[in-house]
Amino acid sequence: MKVSTTRLEKEDAKIVYQETAGLAIITIHRPQAKNALTANMWNELRLIALQVLKNPKNKVLLIRGSGNQFTAGSDIKEFNSISLEEAEQAFVHMEKTISTIERLAIPTIAVINGPAMGAGLELALACDLRIGSEQAKLGIPVGKLGITLNNQFAQRLVQLIGPSMTKDLVYTGRMLKAEEADRLGLLNYLVAEKDLDRYAIRIGKLVASMSPASLLAVKQAVQECVDSAPSLWTGSTPFVDSHDFPEGVRAFVEKRPARFTRKIEEQ
């Protein structure tokens, strides 16, 4: 097994990359922050994903979080010290990373133990398959932060769970337990926590044993169907709201409920 660890600003904040038996494995490791990704980590994740295909032995990519977390998404505390323009750009880079993973020419599998929140859920949705443990929790608490749902994220969710459930998750900010996420189709497989890693490797190896031509053909065909689906939006939706986002971030950092005061007609 070949293992390499990226060089990031903190020793305990890193993206770990492994290759073994035809599988490339990326582990998000930042346990002190629920594996939340900093801007540097999002960029590092994209660069590593692009490196995966340079080894022709890599047939499948698995993405997981260390410990009992998948990832809490982007590091919200990081937004407390930057401008709205910088925050918007950070989300653009995040989406670029997620889109890169979504369009890799090999199958991708998210291995979810514990929470996959916000951008963490989007990362999981961008993978072709999702394997969750009984401890998995999936949600989009963007309404607590003034983060607006971009077209790509909404489309990924609507295709799996439909318009009403997509609105439900954003309107309420609730976290789906593993059983409900499985029933809704957000998970392809639901397994016991103790069996998660072993089961993910098993499925990864099974997929890797299939014809690469067949796998690529179906991945491209499905993506073309997704890309050609009618869109209800015109233009591009920003990632952050100029009024609600700063208050949401302050409330998150101060560990208090957000006090959103904007009226509908002000939007």
Beta strands, then each sheet from edge to edge (+ up, - down):
strand 1: 2-5
strand 2: 14-20
strand 3: 23-29
strand 4: 60-65
strand 5: 108-112
strand 6: 115-117
strand 7: 129-133
strand 8: 137-139
strand 9: 175-177
strand 10: 189-191
sheet 1: 1+ 2- 3+ 4+ 5+ 7+ 10+
sheet 2: 6+ 8+ 9-
end
